[in-house]
Amino acid sequence: MELRHLRYALALSEHAHFGRAAAALGIRQPPLSQQIKALETELGVQLFDRTGHGVRPTAAGEAFLARARQVLDHLDLAVRDAADAGRGETGTLAIGFLGTALAAVLPEVLTAFRTRRSQVRLELRELPSARQVEALLDGGLDAGVICGPPPAAARRRLTSLPLGRESLVAAVPSGHPLTSAAAVPVRALDSEPLILSSRQAEPAAADVALAVCRAAGVEPRIAHEAHNLHTLLGLVACGLGIGIGPAGMRRFRHVGVTLLPLEPAAAGLEFHLAHRFGPVPSVLGAFLRTVRQVHRG
């Protein structure tokens, strides 16, 4: 039995006449009659009653035709679904992100992508950069917004698209003498307890903050390491030290913390969209194109 046999049977049921059904199918009548007879022989039941006025389905024929319609309907859906998935219009996309990315980089990208690919299911997961890299390598994420490019050990398997750069700022607890300054001289941090991003969670952010201090001749006195920026700001608000982090922290508006630019201005943190090397699935390709278009704009 082949799909054409199902179509033949359905056409014959619709037109109730071998000649009209054959014309609709674009074949001659004798082959159609032969194929219907072969189908009945294979099934071991009579599907149609032949009369002088045409043909009509038997009870067995009605049952068979109902299932045949379902088969062909599902086949049409399968074809459309495959085409949509091939164009990146359906599927699931798992995206990792940092808190600052949700405030700055992602909103415009996600809005544009949802408008163009409304049938794609997005799974958004807030994770530190190190956890995102692990998830990208083991297939748990399709892409991730991370701080800095992928670490050297992962660059054989991961590639990335630069998204932008944010300057570094100092997070100063309320009541500290430096809150009255327009900017915080990096050298003024020489005797201060510092709160930095954890090297375990955000190695690139920690390295940049350390490099800024050492370039100014300051050997950092690290009091605490924070696994995310909310924690960093919370520790600063508790008066446990001065924090150094991306300017995107301004969007969090934490009570008890004053954010000030550093002097001299630091190079800042780069943010990248990382994904695995190799063939890019259609839905991820559509997302990357959206990122490039929005980023270019």
VEXVOKE-901126 format. One record per residue (C-alpha): x, y, z; residue number from 1; residue in three letters. Coordinates in steps of 0.1 Angstrom, whole numbers, plus 5000, padded with zeros to 4 digits. Layout:
BEGIN
+------+------+------+-----+--------+
|   c1 |   c2 |   c3 | num | residu |
+------+------+------+-----+--------+
|    X |    Y |    Z | NUM |    ALA |
...
+------+------+------+-----+--------+
END
This chain:
BEGIN
+------+------+------+-----+--------+
|   c1 |   c2 |   c3 | num | residu |
+------+------+------+-----+--------+
| 5000 | 5000 | 5000 |   1 |    MET |
| 5013 | 5034 | 4991 |   2 |    GLU |
| 5000 | 5070 | 4997 |   3 |    LEU |
| 4987 | 5072 | 4962 |   4 |    ARG |
| 4963 | 5044 | 4970 |   5 |    HIS |
| 4948 | 5065 | 4998 |   6 |    LEU |
| 4944 | 5094 | 4974 |   7 |    ARG |
| 4928 | 5072 | 4948 |   8 |    TYR |
| 4903 | 5059 | 4973 |   9 |    ALA |
| 4894 | 5093 | 4986 |  10 |    LEU |
| 4890 | 5107 | 4951 |  11 |    ALA |
| 4867 | 5078 | 4942 |  12 |    LEU |
| 4846 | 5084 | 4973 |  13 |    SER |
| 4844 | 5121 | 4965 |  14 |    GLU |
| 4834 | 5118 | 4928 |  15 |    HIS |
| 4814 | 5085 | 4932 |  16 |    ALA |
| 4824 | 5075 | 4897 |  17 |    HIS |
| 4856 | 5059 | 4883 |  18 |    PHE |
| 4857 | 5081 | 4852 |  19 |    GLY |
| 4853 | 5114 | 4870 |  20 |    ARG |
| 4877 | 5103 | 4898 |  21 |    ALA |
| 4903 | 5093 | 4872 |  22 |    ALA |
| 4899 | 5127 | 4854 |  23 |    ALA |
| 4904 | 5145 | 4887 |  24 |    ALA |
| 4935 | 5125 | 4895 |  25 |    LEU |
| 4949 | 5130 | 4860 |  26 |    GLY |
| 4951 | 5093 | 4852 |  27 |    ILE |
| 4931 | 5069 | 4830 |  28 |    ARG |
| 4901 | 5050 | 4843 |  29 |    GLN |
| 4915 | 5014 | 4839 |  30 |    PRO |
| 4946 | 5019 | 4861 |  31 |    PRO |
| 4924 | 5035 | 4887 |  32 |    LEU |
| 4900 | 5005 | 4887 |  33 |    SER |
| 4930 | 4982 | 4889 |  34 |    GLN |
| 4946 | 5000 | 4919 |  35 |    GLN |
| 4913 | 5001 | 4938 |  36 |    ILE |
| 4908 | 4964 | 4932 |  37 |    LYS |
| 4944 | 4957 | 4943 |  38 |    ALA |
| 4939 | 4978 | 4975 |  39 |    LEU |
| 4907 | 4958 | 4983 |  40 |    GLU |
| 4925 | 4926 | 4977 |  41 |    THR |
| 4954 | 4936 | 5001 |  42 |    GLU |
| 4929 | 4947 | 5028 |  43 |    LEU |
| 4907 | 4916 | 5023 |  44 |    GLY |
| 4875 | 4937 | 5023 |  45 |    VAL |
| 4854 | 4954 | 4997 |  46 |    GLN |
| 4857 | 4992 | 5000 |  47 |    LEU |
| 4832 | 5002 | 4974 |  48 |    PHE |
| 4799 | 4990 | 4961 |  49 |    ASP |
| 4798 | 4992 | 4923 |  50 |    ARG |
| 4763 | 5000 | 4908 |  51 |    THR |
| 4750 | 5011 | 4875 |  52 |    GLY |
| 4748 | 5046 | 4888 |  53 |    HIS |
| 4784 | 5048 | 4902 |  54 |    GLY |
| 4802 | 5037 | 4933 |  55 |    VAL |
| 4797 | 5043 | 4970 |  56 |    ARG |
| 4818 | 5033 | 5000 |  57 |    PRO |
| 4808 | 5002 | 5020 |  58 |    THR |
| 4809 | 5003 | 5058 |  59 |    ALA |
| 4845 | 4990 | 5056 |  60 |    ALA |
| 4852 | 5016 | 5031 |  61 |    GLY |
| 4838 | 5044 | 5053 |  62 |    GLU |
| 4861 | 5033 | 5082 |  63 |    ALA |
| 4891 | 5031 | 5059 |  64 |    PHE |
| 4885 | 5064 | 5043 |  65 |    LEU |
| 4882 | 5082 | 5077 |  66 |    ALA |
| 4916 | 5070 | 5086 |  67 |    ARG |
| 4930 | 5077 | 5052 |  68 |    ALA |
| 4919 | 5113 | 5055 |  69 |    ARG |
| 4937 | 5115 | 5088 |  70 |    GLN |
| 4969 | 5100 | 5074 |  71 |    VAL |
| 4970 | 5125 | 5045 |  72 |    LEU |
| 4961 | 5154 | 5068 |  73 |    ASP |
| 4989 | 5145 | 5092 |  74 |    HIS |
| 5013 | 5141 | 5062 |  75 |    LEU |
| 5005 | 5176 | 5050 |  76 |    ASP |
| 5011 | 5189 | 5086 |  77 |    LEU |
| 5044 | 5170 | 5087 |  78 |    ALA |
| 5055 | 5186 | 5054 |  79 |    VAL |
| 5045 | 5221 | 5066 |  80 |    ARG |
| 5062 | 5216 | 5100 |  81 |    ASP |
| 5094 | 5204 | 5084 |  82 |    ALA |
| 5094 | 5234 | 5060 |  83 |    ALA |
| 5088 | 5258 | 5089 |  84 |    ASP |
| 5115 | 5242 | 5110 |  85 |    ALA |
| 5139 | 5243 | 5081 |  86 |    GLY |
| 5133 | 5280 | 5078 |  87 |    ARG |
| 5138 | 5285 | 5115 |  88 |    GLY |
| 5101 | 5295 | 5121 |  89 |    GLU |
| 5094 | 5268 | 5147 |  90 |    THR |
| 5113 | 5249 | 5173 |  91 |    GLY |
| 5128 | 5256 | 5207 |  92 |    THR |
| 5157 | 5279 | 5215 |  93 |    LEU |
| 5175 | 5278 | 5249 |  94 |    ALA |
| 5192 | 5312 | 5255 |  95 |    ILE |
| 5214 | 5319 | 5286 |  96 |    GLY |
| 5219 | 5355 | 5298 |  97 |    PHE |
| 5234 | 5377 | 5324 |  98 |    LEU |
| 5212 | 5401 | 5344 |  99 |    GLY |
| 5228 | 5431 | 5327 | 100 |    THR |
| 5221 | 5416 | 5293 | 101 |    ALA |
| 5184 | 5414 | 5301 | 102 |    LEU |
| 5184 | 5450 | 5310 | 103 |    ALA |
| 5205 | 5462 | 5280 | 104 |    ALA |
| 5212 | 5438 | 5252 | 105 |    VAL |
| 5183 | 5413 | 5251 | 106 |    LEU |
| 5150 | 5433 | 5252 | 107 |    PRO |
| 5153 | 5447 | 5217 | 108 |    GLU |
| 5167 | 5414 | 5202 | 109 |    VAL |
| 5140 | 5393 | 5218 | 110 |    LEU |
| 5112 | 5417 | 5208 | 111 |    THR |
| 5124 | 5416 | 5172 | 112 |    ALA |
| 5128 | 5378 | 5172 | 113 |    PHE |
| 5094 | 5372 | 5187 | 114 |    ARG |
| 5078 | 5394 | 5161 | 115 |    THR |
| 5095 | 5375 | 5132 | 116 |    ARG |
| 5094 | 5340 | 5147 | 117 |    ARG |
| 5063 | 5339 | 5169 | 118 |    SER |
| 5061 | 5301 | 5168 | 119 |    GLN |
| 5096 | 5295 | 5183 | 120 |    VAL |
| 5095 | 5286 | 5220 | 121 |    ARG |
| 5122 | 5306 | 5239 | 122 |    LEU |
| 5137 | 5291 | 5270 | 123 |    GLU |
| 5156 | 5319 | 5289 | 124 |    LEU |
| 5179 | 5310 | 5317 | 125 |    ARG |
| 5198 | 5335 | 5338 | 126 |    GLU |
| 5232 | 5320 | 5345 | 127 |    LEU |
| 5267 | 5333 | 5352 | 128 |    PRO |
| 5291 | 5332 | 5322 | 129 |    SER |
| 5310 | 5302 | 5335 | 130 |    ALA |
| 5278 | 5281 | 5339 | 131 |    ARG |
| 5267 | 5292 | 5304 | 132 |    GLN |
| 5299 | 5280 | 5289 | 133 |    VAL |
| 5295 | 5246 | 5305 | 134 |    GLU |
| 5259 | 5244 | 5293 | 135 |    ALA |
| 5269 | 5254 | 5258 | 136 |    LEU |
| 5295 | 5227 | 5257 | 137 |    LEU |
| 5272 | 5200 | 5269 | 138 |    ASP |
| 5243 | 5210 | 5247 | 139 |    GLY |
| 5221 | 5225 | 5274 | 140 |    GLY |
| 5220 | 5259 | 5258 | 141 |    LEU |
| 5219 | 5269 | 5221 | 142 |    ASP |
| 5234 | 5303 | 5227 | 143 |    ALA |
| 5244 | 5325 | 5257 | 144 |    GLY |
| 5251 | 5362 | 5264 | 145 |    VAL |
| 5284 | 5361 | 5284 | 146 |    ILE |
| 5309 | 5385 | 5297 | 147 |    CYS |
| 5340 | 5384 | 5274 | 148 |    GLY |
| 5347 | 5360 | 5246 | 149 |    PRO |
| 5346 | 5322 | 5255 | 150 |    PRO |
| 5376 | 5312 | 5276 | 151 |    PRO |
| 5406 | 5298 | 5257 | 152 |    ALA |
| 5399 | 5262 | 5268 | 153 |    ALA |
| 5365 | 5264 | 5251 | 154 |    ALA |
| 5374 | 5282 | 5219 | 155 |    ARG |
| 5379 | 5251 | 5198 | 156 |    ARG |
| 5342 | 5243 | 5203 | 157 |    ARG |
| 5326 | 5277 | 5209 | 158 |    LEU |
| 5325 | 5308 | 5188 | 159 |    THR |
| 5310 | 5342 | 5196 | 160 |    SER |
| 5295 | 5374 | 5182 | 161 |    LEU |
| 5306 | 5406 | 5200 | 162 |    PRO |
| 5275 | 5425 | 5212 | 163 |    LEU |
| 5291 | 5456 | 5228 | 164 |    GLY |
| 5311 | 5470 | 5256 | 165 |    ARG |
| 5301 | 5486 | 5290 | 166 |    GLU |
| 5324 | 5508 | 5310 | 167 |    SER |
| 5333 | 5500 | 5346 | 168 |    LEU |
| 5319 | 5519 | 5375 | 169 |    VAL |
| 5325 | 5520 | 5412 | 170 |    ALA |
| 5296 | 5510 | 5436 | 171 |    ALA |
| 5301 | 5531 | 5468 | 172 |    VAL |
| 5281 | 5525 | 5500 | 173 |    PRO |
| 5260 | 5555 | 5512 | 174 |    SER |
| 5279 | 5576 | 5537 | 175 |    GLY |
| 5313 | 5568 | 5523 | 176 |    HIS |
| 5334 | 5600 | 5516 | 177 |    PRO |
| 5338 | 5591 | 5480 | 178 |    LEU |
| 5301 | 5595 | 5473 | 179 |    THR |
| 5306 | 5632 | 5472 | 180 |    SER |
| 5330 | 5630 | 5443 | 181 |    ALA |
| 5321 | 5632 | 5406 | 182 |    ALA |
| 5342 | 5602 | 5399 | 183 |    ALA |
| 5362 | 5577 | 5418 | 184 |    VAL |
| 5400 | 5578 | 5412 | 185 |    PRO |
| 5412 | 5542 | 5409 | 186 |    VAL |
| 5442 | 5551 | 5431 | 187 |    ARG |
| 5417 | 5560 | 5459 | 188 |    ALA |
| 5408 | 5523 | 5460 | 189 |    LEU |
| 5443 | 5514 | 5472 | 190 |    ASP |
| 5433 | 5510 | 5509 | 191 |    SER |
| 5397 | 5501 | 5503 | 192 |    GLU |
| 5381 | 5466 | 5507 | 193 |    PRO |
| 5368 | 5457 | 5473 | 194 |    LEU |
| 5339 | 5436 | 5462 | 195 |    ILE |
| 5344 | 5421 | 5427 | 196 |    LEU |
| 5327 | 5395 | 5405 | 197 |    SER |
| 5337 | 5360 | 5414 | 198 |    SER |
| 5364 | 5346 | 5392 | 199 |    ARG |
| 5346 | 5313 | 5393 | 200 |    GLN |
| 5314 | 5327 | 5380 | 201 |    ALA |
| 5326 | 5357 | 5359 | 202 |    GLU |
| 5363 | 5352 | 5352 | 203 |    PRO |
| 5364 | 5379 | 5324 | 204 |    ALA |
| 5347 | 5405 | 5346 | 205 |    ALA |
| 5370 | 5398 | 5375 | 206 |    ALA |
| 5401 | 5399 | 5353 | 207 |    ASP |
| 5392 | 5433 | 5339 | 208 |    VAL |
| 5385 | 5448 | 5373 | 209 |    ALA |
| 5419 | 5435 | 5386 | 210 |    LEU |
| 5437 | 5448 | 5355 | 211 |    ALA |
| 5422 | 5483 | 5359 | 212 |    VAL |
| 5434 | 5485 | 5395 | 213 |    CYS |
| 5469 | 5472 | 5388 | 214 |    ARG |
| 5472 | 5496 | 5358 | 215 |    ALA |
| 5468 | 5524 | 5383 | 216 |    ALA |
| 5494 | 5509 | 5407 | 217 |    GLY |
| 5468 | 5495 | 5431 | 218 |    VAL |
| 5470 | 5460 | 5444 | 219 |    GLU |
| 5434 | 5451 | 5451 | 220 |    PRO |
| 5424 | 5441 | 5486 | 221 |    ARG |
| 5395 | 5418 | 5478 | 222 |    ILE |
| 5371 | 5415 | 5507 | 223 |    ALA |
| 5343 | 5396 | 5489 | 224 |    HIS |
| 5335 | 5380 | 5456 | 225 |    GLU |
| 5299 | 5381 | 5443 | 226 |    ALA |
| 5284 | 5355 | 5419 | 227 |    HIS |
| 5260 | 5381 | 5404 | 228 |    ASN |
| 5256 | 5418 | 5403 | 229 |    LEU |
| 5226 | 5419 | 5426 | 230 |    HIS |
| 5247 | 5402 | 5453 | 231 |    THR |
| 5276 | 5426 | 5446 | 232 |    LEU |
| 5253 | 5456 | 5451 | 233 |    LEU |
| 5238 | 5441 | 5482 | 234 |    GLY |
| 5272 | 5436 | 5498 | 235 |    LEU |
| 5281 | 5472 | 5490 | 236 |    VAL |
| 5248 | 5484 | 5506 | 237 |    ALA |
| 5258 | 5465 | 5537 | 238 |    CYS |
| 5290 | 5486 | 5539 | 239 |    GLY |
| 5313 | 5457 | 5533 | 240 |    LEU |
| 5334 | 5474 | 5506 | 241 |    GLY |
| 5334 | 5492 | 5473 | 242 |    ILE |
| 5323 | 5473 | 5443 | 243 |    GLY |
| 5336 | 5474 | 5407 | 244 |    ILE |
| 5313 | 5463 | 5379 | 245 |    GLY |
| 5297 | 5472 | 5346 | 246 |    PRO |
| 5278 | 5504 | 5341 | 247 |    ALA |
| 5247 | 5483 | 5335 | 248 |    GLY |
| 5243 | 5481 | 5373 | 249 |    MET |
| 5227 | 5515 | 5371 | 250 |    ARG |
| 5196 | 5499 | 5359 | 251 |    ARG |
| 5192 | 5480 | 5392 | 252 |    PHE |
| 5188 | 5511 | 5414 | 253 |    ARG |
| 5199 | 5495 | 5446 | 254 |    HIS |
| 5191 | 5515 | 5478 | 255 |    VAL |
| 5222 | 5524 | 5498 | 256 |    GLY |
| 5246 | 5524 | 5468 | 257 |    VAL |
| 5260 | 5553 | 5448 | 258 |    THR |
| 5274 | 5544 | 5413 | 259 |    LEU |
| 5302 | 5566 | 5401 | 260 |    LEU |
| 5325 | 5565 | 5370 | 261 |    PRO |
| 5361 | 5554 | 5375 | 262 |    LEU |
| 5389 | 5578 | 5368 | 263 |    GLU |
| 5407 | 5573 | 5345 | 264 |    PRO |
| 5380 | 5557 | 5325 | 265 |    ALA |
| 5385 | 5520 | 5321 | 266 |    ALA |
| 5383 | 5500 | 5288 | 267 |    ALA |
| 5353 | 5482 | 5302 | 268 |    GLY |
| 5337 | 5448 | 5297 | 269 |    LEU |
| 5328 | 5431 | 5264 | 270 |    GLU |
| 5296 | 5411 | 5261 | 271 |    PHE |
| 5294 | 5383 | 5235 | 272 |    HIS |
| 5268 | 5360 | 5222 | 273 |    LEU |
| 5284 | 5325 | 5223 | 274 |    ALA |
| 5273 | 5294 | 5205 | 275 |    HIS |
| 5288 | 5261 | 5194 | 276 |    ARG |
| 5309 | 5257 | 5163 | 277 |    PHE |
| 5296 | 5235 | 5135 | 278 |    GLY |
| 5264 | 5235 | 5115 | 279 |    PRO |
| 5240 | 5260 | 5129 | 280 |    VAL |
| 5204 | 5248 | 5133 | 281 |    PRO |
| 5179 | 5269 | 5113 | 282 |    SER |
| 5162 | 5284 | 5144 | 283 |    VAL |
| 5195 | 5294 | 5159 | 284 |    LEU |
| 5206 | 5309 | 5125 | 285 |    GLY |
| 5174 | 5330 | 5125 | 286 |    ALA |
| 5182 | 5342 | 5160 | 287 |    PHE |
| 5218 | 5351 | 5150 | 288 |    LEU |
| 5205 | 5370 | 5120 | 289 |    ARG |
| 5182 | 5390 | 5142 | 290 |    THR |
| 5210 | 5398 | 5167 | 291 |    VAL |
| 5232 | 5410 | 5139 | 292 |    ARG |
| 5204 | 5432 | 5124 | 293 |    GLN |
| 5195 | 5447 | 5158 | 294 |    VAL |
| 5232 | 5452 | 5167 | 295 |    HIS |
| 5239 | 5469 | 5134 | 296 |    ARG |
| 5210 | 5492 | 5139 | 297 |    GLY |
+------+------+------+-----+--------+
END
